[in-house]
Amino acid sequence: MMILSALLFLEAAPHLMTIQSPGYTTPVSGVWYAPEEAKSAMPLGALGTGFVELTSNGAFGNMTCENNWTKPVPCAPKSGIELRVKNKTVRLFPKEDPCASLRLWGHFPMADLSFTDMFKPVEVRLRAFTPLIPRDYELSAQPLVLFHLTVYNRRHENTDVSIALQWQVENKQEPVSVPFFNGIRLDLPEGSYAVAAEGDARWKVLYDSPEKDCIRTEALCSLASGETADIVLALAWHFPTWTSSDGETLKHRYATSAKDSQAVVEAVLPKAKDIESRIIAWQSAIYASRTPDLLKDAVINSLYILARNSWWMDDGRFFQSESFTGCPITETFVCRYYGSFPLAMFWPECERATMRTVAKTQAESGEIPFGFGTPMGSRSPMFHVQHPIVSSEFALTTWRNFSLWRDEEYLKEMYPSVQRALRYAMTLDKDQDGLTDEDPGSEKGFPANQYYDIWPWWGVSAYTGGIWLATLRAGEECAKQLNDMAFVEELRGWRERGAKSYEEKLWTGQYYRLYNDVTKNRKSDTSLTNALCGQWYAYAAGLGELLPRDHILSVIDTVLKRNVAATPYGAVNGVTPDGKPDETFPDHSAVNTIGETWNFCAMMAFAGRKDDAITLFNRSYENILLRQATPWNIPWSLDRETGAIKWGIHYYSNPCVWTLFQALDPEGYATLGKF
């Protein structure tokens, strides 16, 4: 077993390094954060289960185990891990002084803790993980965290080792502790917690309830010289029901197979080693890819959003919030359009479930709902919000899924809703030029009714118009696949007319202007970083190039020259022809929106400008991973001058970074679909 030497941690600032990690057959890459160094904490949880945070101190942070989705609360101070090797003890508890020698490497849903020379010459590794396994829907719904301790005794004498896992509840009425075969459960009126352990015969495992509000498991072992031993501990929770903000009683999927936290432990703990190896397998495919190390880290850790923001109900529905703690709206479609790529790849049944729910709530007019309510709505579809893009994006996402799965039954099921959505979007073409128009909520422009919702545009915009061209192309392919040739021809006519208008109204000679309202003589020549959002999606969904290739390349050059040059940390959303950030509505126009920058990177890479894409992405993610040290808190936007969080936290849209992986290594990306 290989444990990192303290020599690797001499540099003061976080830095990316190549790591030989136990279980991985290929070198991996990541950052070992010192205590207090990471400014965000990794949420350990699976799909829709809630989570327990693990901080770079090795202690628990906040948790949402009890369905407190929008208000995470700190774990109780007596919750954590206590590790003793001979006469040295480390307590990884909230509010206690951190262990100075500890380092944490997070690669969601797994985190490794290294104690460097703390216990030398005994080598100690602790790995925390949660059962997030591609296409394993039973395991990926389980509410627990596993802790795998491995100890190798290099001493020339026997060495005593112990590890304890303790969980405390605060301000709870009448908790009752219940011992069971390999653990202890703490029952509360709303649900329960359990801790347990499983190891070989060398370990003696004790379970107790040291105080009325605590449960604890402790494993003890005496290792002979040269001997290695390992043990797995588990923390599980089970709070089966909650109420949405619009009054619906909801029940967890995990409650269909487990009656309490003890049942969770008994079902999952025996599979811990297999779960660990299966996580290593899909992560190894990413680490072995022909992509930059920074991108590998971003692709893997971007999945933390699933633990932060998802619900999975017993009736099959699967929802994600735009951000439970940043902008809480259930299944904001304009965010899922960006952020649902890994869900569709690894858990296609969850993606199907969401798309079916969206289709069922489609309005009679054909309009697709923007979301299902705020802050935690489950049955309140929201209409006429960002409507110039939502219905288009529904059709595009349907085609994206088919292009990934090649599931004709899925396409047949969704096709009537796609047709109706396209018909609705056609009604938004006010001047019959073949393009959907912007539709701000007032003459002052608010709400703006597109993705940058406090930055109003008028007439035809490069962003919305481009998404519509991609939608028409996707609609053609859907119709062709199902032999609806009349609709194919109708959509092709729309697309040809729209493409002509797009060029005439928006092309400046170097790039596509932000918007142009010819009826009222309003236009903006601002360069938008993600102006070719529709082209990005068309590339990712296998729809080819929608616009003249020389124009695509010219747009890339313009954005690099203007938008990228306006910040050291990515790209400013809007930059005027004189090279200055567009300050018209600065919270959206003059900031660096991370997902928009990464979409532009992917679009560049698909278009053949891979070196430029890598350079820009690395610049952007280095700021997040190393300078800000927030890989598990990626917001909507950053301040262009400082690189710090500007607005929003834990944003649904940012797993769009998976499309950059797709563009740089399409074979590696396709391999992930086989897990």
N, C-alpha and C positions, 0 to 999 in steps of 0.2 A: 504494500500500500504506500502511496506517495503523499506525503504531507509537505506543504510549502514551507520553505525555510524563511526565517525572519529576514534574510537578506533581500527577499523579494519585496519587502514592505518598507524599505528604507526611504523611498521618495515620500515627501510630505503630502503632495496632492494626489487625488485619485488618478489612476492611469490605467489604460487598457493593456492587458497582458495576455500572452498565450499560456494556457494552463494544461497540464496533464492531470485530468481529474479521474478518480476512481469510477470504474464502470464504463467510461467512454473509450472507444477504440481509436478515436481520432482526436488530435489536439483541439481544445476548445478555447474560447476567448471570453474575457470578461473583466470586471473591475472588482477588486477586493477592497471594500469600504472599511475604514477604521471606525471605531465607535464615534457616534455623533456626526460622522462625515456625510452619510447619505441623508439628504433633506426630505426624503420621502420613505415610506415603509412599504415592504412588499405585503400585499394581502394574500394570505394563505386560505384558499377556499376554491370550490369547484363551480359548476354551472348552477347558478341560482340558489346557492346554499347559505349565503352570508360568508363572512371571513373573520379571521384573526390576523392582525398585522404582525409582521416580524420586523423589528427595527435593526439598524446597523449596530446597535448595542447588544444584539442577541436577545433582547427582551421583547415581550409582547407590547404592542402599541394599542391602537383602537380595535374595536370589534363590532360586527353587526349580526352576531349569531342569533339574536332574538328578534329578528325582522325589523330592527331599528335602522332601516335602509338610509333614510335621509339624515340621520343623526347618529353617526358612529360614536361610541362611548369608550373611554379608556378601560382597558382590562384592569381588574382589581390588582392592588399592589402585591398580593401574595400569590399571583398567578405567574408561573414561569418554570424554568428548568434550573436545577441545582446539580452541578457536576463535581465529583470529588475523585482525585487520583492520589492515593497515599495520603499525604498530609496537606495537600493543596486543594482548595475549594473555590469554585466559581459559581456565583449566584446570578442568573440571568433573569432578573425580576424588574418590573417597572419601578422607577423611583430609587433604585439602588445604583451605587457608583458602578460605571461600566468597567469591564475587564479590559485594561489597556492593550493587552496583546491580542485580543480577538479581532478577527477580520471576517466580513460577510461578503460572499459572492452570490448574488441573486440571479437565477435563470428560471423564471417563472414556468411552472408552478413549484419550483424547487429552489432551496437556498442552502448553501454550504457554509458552515461555520468552521473556521480554522483558529486554533489557539496558539499557533506558532511555537514558541519555546516555553510556553507556560508550564507544561507537564514533562518537559524533556528529562530523560530520554524516552519516556512513554509517548507514543504517538496517538493522538486523539482526533477523530473526525466526527462531526455531527451534521447530519443532513436532514432538513425539514422539507416535507413535500405533501402535496395533496393530490388525490387521484384524478387528474385531468388527462384522459386517455382518448385520442382520436377514435371516433366511431364506437366507443364503448359507453353506451348511454346509461347503463346501470351504475358503473363505477364513477362516471363523471358527474353524477348527481349526488354523491355521498358527502355529508357534512362532517368532515373530520380532517385533522392534520396528523401526519405521521412523522416520527422523529427516529432516525436510524443512527445509532451510535456505534462506531467501530473503534476498538482500542487494541493497539499492538504494544506489548511489553518488551522493550529493549533493555530493561534493567537486568542485572545479574541476580535478582532475587524476586521472590513473589511480591506482587503489588496488588493492593486492594483498590477496587474501583466501584463507584456507585453513581447512579444517575436517578434523579427524582423529577417527576412531572407533577406539578400542583396546579389546581384551578380553584379560584375563589369567586364567589358571587357576593355582590354588595347590595344592601338595602332590599333584600328579598325576604318574603314572609315564609316562615316555617319550611326551610329546606329539609329534605329527608335523604340521608345517605343509605344506599343499598348495595352491599357487596355482591359480586357475582363471580363466576369461575375464574376469570383472569383480569378482573378490574373492580371498579367501584363507581356507582352512579349517584348523582345528586339530583333528586326530583324537586321540581318547582311547580307551582300551579299551572304555568303556561307550557312547560316542557322540561327538558332534562339535559344534563351534561354527564359525560363519563370519561374516565381516564383508565388506561389499561396498558399492559406490557406483554411481550412475547419474546422469548429467547431460548437458547439451548439449556442443557442441564447445569451448566456452570453458573447460571444466574439464579439467585434467590430473589423472588419478587414479592414485595409486601404492598398491601393496599390498606389505606386507612382514611379516616376523616379526622384530621388533627384538630379541627375546630368545626363548629356547627355549620359554618358557611364555606368549608373547604373540603376538597377531595384530593387524594395524593396517591401516586404509585411510585415505589422506589425499587430499583433493581441493583443488587449487589453481587460482586464477583471478585474472586481472587485469582489473578493470572500468574502462571509460572513464567519464568524467563523464556522469551521467544514465542510466547503464546499470543494468539489473536482471538478476540471474542467480539461479537456484536449482538445488539438487542434493538428491538423496535418498540417504541412507546406510541400511544395514540391519545389524542384529545378529540372527543366527538361531542356534537350537540344535536338537539332535536326539538325544534319549536315549530310544530306542524302548520299552524294557521296564522293568518294575519288579515287585515282589512285594508283594501285599497282606499285611496283618497276619495273615490267616488262610490264607496259603500259596498263593494263586492267582497264577500268572504272568500279568501284564496287559500289554497292548500299546497304545500310543497310536493313536488314529484317524489322526493325522498321518503315522504310519509306513506307512499303506497307500498313500499317494500320493507320498511322498518317501523316498528311500533314505538321505539324510543332510542335513546343514544346507546344503550347497551346493545341493542340489535344491530346498530350501525357498526360498532366495534367488532362484534362477533362475526359479522359478514365480511368486513374489509381487512381487519388486522392480519388474518392469516395469509392474505394476498399481498402484503406490503412489499416483499422483495420483488415479486413479479411486477407490481405497479411501478416501482422504482426503475426496473430494467426497461419497461415499456416507455416511460417518459424519456429515459436516456436514448432509446431507439429513435424516436421522432426528432428529438433535439439533435442527435448525431447527424441525421440527414441534413439538417440546416447548417450545422458547423462544418460539414464536409463539402458544402456547396462552393461554387466559384463566385463568391460574393465577398465584399469587404467585411472585416471583422466587426466593425461598428454596425453594419446592417444586420448581421447575424444576431447581435445583441438586441437590436431594436425589434426585429421580427419576433424573437422569442418573448421578450419582456412586454411587447405590446399586448399580449394576451391577458395581462393582468386586468384589463378592462372587464373581461368576462366575470372575474370574481367580484369586482367592484360594483358592477352595474346591472347584473342579470337577475331575472326571475324565471323559474321553471315550475309550472303548475301541474297538479295531478291530472288535469284534463288535457294535457299535452301542449298547452300554450307556452311559448317561450318569448319573453320580452327583455329588451335592454333599455335602460334609461339613457337619455342624452348625457346625463351625469347626475346621479342621485344627490351629490353634494355640491354641484357646480351650477347646473341648469336642469333641474329635475322635470323632465317630460318623458313619458313612456313612449318608446319606439318612434322617436323623431325620424321621419323617413329620410330627410335630407342628410342625416348623420349615418343612418344604416346604409345608405347608398355608398358612402365612403368606407364605413368600418366593418361591414359584414363579410369581407372576403375570407378571413380565416374561419369564421363560423361555417360558411358554405363549404369550405375545404375539409374541415375536420369533423364537423357535426352537422351533416346535411339534413338530418331529420329535424333538428332545431330550426334551421333556416327554412325548411319547408313549412314548419308549423307557423312561424311568424308570417311568412308570405300568405299562407292560407287565411290567417286571421285578418290581415290587411285586406285581402280580396273580399272577405265576407262583410266587411264594413264599408265597402265602396258605395258611394252615394248613387242615387238613381241617375244623376247626371253623368255618371262615370268618373267623377272626381275621386281621387284616392286621398284618404285622410292623412294629414300632416303628422299626427300622433294620436295617442290614446288617453291623454289627459295629464294634468299636472297637479301636484308634484308626484303622485303615485297612482295615476289613473289606470284603470284596466278596461273600462268599457265606455269611455267618453271620446269617441272619434272627433277630431278637430278638423274642420273644413275651412276653406278659403284663407288658409295661412300658407304662405310660400307656394301658392297653387300654380304659378307659372312653371315650376320645375318638378313638383312632387309626382304628378301623374306620369310625366315623362320618365322620371327615375324609377318608378315602379315597373314600367315596361322594360327599361334597360336592365334592371336587376333580375327580372324574370329570365331574360335572354342570357345574362351572365351565368345564372344558375344552370340553365340548359347546356350552355357551352362547356361548363365544367363537368356536369353529370351525364350528359347525353341521355336524359331520361324523358322519353317521348310522352309517357303517361303524365308526368308533371307538366309538360308543356301543354298538353291537351286540356288538363284541368285548369290551368291559368289563362289559357288563350282568350276565352270570352271576357275576362276582366281586363286583359291587355287591350283588346279591341275597344272596349268601352272607355278605358283610360285614354287611348289615342284619340278617340272621337271627342272626348272632353277637351283635351289639350288643343285640338284643332279650333275649338271655339274661342281660344285665346289669341288667335291671329286676327287682330282687329282691322288690318289694312290689306288682307289677302295677299301678302307677299311670300307666304309659305313658311313664315317663322312665328313662333309664339312671342307675344309681346310682354314687356314688364307691366305689372299692374299694382303700383303702390297704393296704399290704403287711403291716400288723400293727396291733394295738390302739393302739400309740403313734403310728401314722400314717405310718410310713416303710417303703418309699418311698411318697410320696403318690399316685403313679400318675395324675397329671394334669400339665398343662403347668407349673404352679408346683410342681415335684416335691419341694421340701423344705418345703412348706406344706400339711399335710394337711387335707382336708375330709371330711365324712361325710354319708351320706344323699344327698339331692338338692342339687346346687349350681346357682346361676344360670349359671355358665360352662358346665359339662358338659351340664346339662339344656338350655340354649339351643342348643348345638351339635347336640344330638340332635333338637330340633324342626326346625332347619334341614335336617338330614339326612333326616328323614322327608319334608319338603317336596321336597327334591331327588330322593329316591327316587320319589315320586309322579310327578314330571315325567319322570324316566327311563322309568318304566313306561308312562306315557301316550304318550310319544314312540314306544315300541315296541309299543303297543296291548296291553299286559298289564293289562287293566282290573281283573282280580281282585286283582292286587297293589296297584293304585292304591287300590282301596277298602279293602284291609287296612291300608295305610299311612296313609290318611286317618283311619281309626278310631283308630289309634295316636296320630296327631298331635292329634286332637281331645281324646282322653283325657289325653295328656301336657300339652297346653296348659292344660287345666283344673287339673291337679295343680300345674303350674308357678305358676299364679296363687295357688292355695290355700296352697301350702307356702312360697312365697318372697316374695310381694308384701307389703311392709310398710306400704303406703299412700303411699309416696313413691318407693320403689325396690325392686329385688329383692335380698333378703339374700344373703349369701355362700353359706350352706348351711343345710340343715335335715334332721336325722335324727330323725324322729318316733318311731322304734322305741326309741331310747335317750335321747330327750330332749336331743339335742345340736344346738345351732344357733349361728350367728354372724350378727349384724346388721351386720357390716362391709360397707361399700360398696366393691365391686371396680371399678376403672376400666374394665376390659374385660369386665364382667359380660355384656354383650350381644354377645359375640363371635359367637355364632350369627346374630344379627340383622345384624351387619356383613357376614358372609359371604353371607347371603341377599340383602342389597342388592347386593353386588358381583356375584353370580351371577344376578341378575335374578329372584329368587324372591319379591320383595315383602316386606311386613311380616308377621311371625309373631305379634306381640304387639299388644295394644291401643295405638293411636298415642299416646293421652294418657299411657300408662305409659312408652313410649319417651322421650317428651319430658320426663317427670318424672325419669327416670333421668339424662338428660343434665343437667338442672338440679342434681340431687344430686351428680353427679360433679364438676361445675364448682364447686359450693359447698364440697365436702369435699376430694376427691382432688387437684384442680388447685390449690386454695388452700393445700395442704400443702407445696408446693415451688415455687420460682421457675423450675424447669427442665422442666416437663411435668406429670406427674400421678403421685402415689404410688399404688402398686398397691392397697393396702388402707387404708381410713380408717374408724375407728369412729364411732358416732353422735355422740360428743362432739367430733368434728373432729380427733382425734389419729391419727397413723399407727398402724396395727395392728402392734404389736411382737411378736406371737405367735411368728413365725418370720421375724425381721427381714430376713434376706438375700433373701427373696422378698416378704414382705408389706409391708415398709416402705421399699422402694426404688422408683425410677422405671424401669420396664422400657420401653424405647424403642418396641418394636413394639406393645406394649399401648396406649401413649399414642397412637401413630399410627393404630391400628385404631379407637380411640375417636374420633379426629378424623374419620376417614373415615365412621364410622357417623353422627356428628353431621351431616356434610355431606350424606350421602344422605337423612337425615331432614329436611333443609331448614334446618338451623342452620349455614349456610356461614360466616357471619361469626365465630361462636364457634369453628368448626373452624380457620379460618385464623389467628385470634389465638393459639390454643393451639399449633398446629403451628409458627408462626413463633417463638414463645417457646422451644419445644423445640429446633428446628433452629438457631436463632441460637446457642444454647449450644454445640452440637456444632461448627458451622462456624466461628464467630468466637471464642467464649470458650475452648473447649477446643482448637479448630483440629485436629479429628480426623475430617474427612469420609471418610477412607479407613481408619478404624478405628472402626466403630460397634458397640458392644458389646451385650450383653444388657441390662445395667442400669447406671444412674447413681446416685451418692450423692445423696439428695434435698436435702442441705444445701449441697453444694459444686458439684454438677453434673458432677463428675469420674467417670471410669470406676469402677464398683463391681465388676462381675463379667462375665467373658466378653469376648472380642474377636472382631471380624470375623464377626458373627452372620448366619447363613443367613436368619433370619426377617425381617430389617429391610426388604427390598424390598417388604414389604406397603405401603410408602408409595405405591406405584403406585395403590392403590385410592383414595387421597385425590385423586390426579390424576383418576382416573375419575369420582369423585363431583363434583368441581368443574367439570370440562370433559368431559362424556361424548362430545361430538362429536370433540374433540381426541384423546381416548383411542381412539376407534374408528378415527381416521385412522392411528394407529400400527400397527394390525393390517394395514394395506395395504402396508407396506414389505416 
